């Protein structure tokens, strides 16, 4: 389960439907970043998305939780939230 979001490392993505991550950060339409990798933590159903935002070489992480009451809908339908640039 190294890449459950089916994103391509090194590819740039744009948010097309806003979403809120586990840390309550809102990712608005138009936000762009380059995908690096994902990590999954089974005991907390945590999925960490590693990205380079706005072509800055500093890596950022966005945390999601794969539980129905959290971000399961976003994780399972991530293609509806981003598109390649």
N, C-alpha and C positions, 0 to 999 in steps of 0.2 A: 504494500500500500504506500509506495513512495510518492505517488502523484495522483491522488484521488480527484483532483480538480481538472485533470487532463490538460494542463497548461504546458507549453513548450519552453524549456529553459532558454534564456537569452532573448525571448520574444517579448515585444512591447505590447501592453494591454491597456485598454481604456474602459473605465467604468461607464456602463450604459444604463444601469438601474441602481440607484443608491442603496446602500446597505449599511447596517451597523454591526461592527465586530464585537467580540466578547468583552473588550475593554471599553465599550460604549463609544468608540470613535466612529463617526459617520463618514463613509466614503461616498462622496458626491459624484454625480454624473459629470464626466469630463476629466476626472482624476486619472492620471496615467502613471504607469510604472512598468519596469522590466522584471519578469518572473525569474527567480533564481532557483527556489526549491520549496518543498513542503516537508514538514516533520509531523508524525502522528504520535500522540501520547495516549496509549490505550486506556490506562486506568482512570483518566479524566475525560476521555473522548475528545481530547484536544488536538486541533489541527493548526499548526503554525505555518503561515504563508510568508516566505522570505522574498523580498523584492528590493529593487533599486528604484527609488522614486525620483521622478523628474530628471532622469539622466544624471543623477548625482551618484558617485561611486560609494556612498554610504548606504549600507544595507539597513533596511527597516523590517520589522516583523509585525504581522497582523495575526492576532489569535482568533480562532473560531472554535466553538464547542459543538461537537456532532451529537447533540441531543435535541429532541423535538421542541423543548421549551426554550432552546437557545438558537443556534444558527444552522440546524440540520437542513432546513429548507434552502438556505443559501448554498451550503456545501453540495447538496444533491442536485441543485439546478444552477451551478455557478456559471454555466454558459449563457444564462439569461441575464447575468449581471455584468459581464465583461465581453469585450470583443478585441481581436487583434488590431493593431494600428498599422 
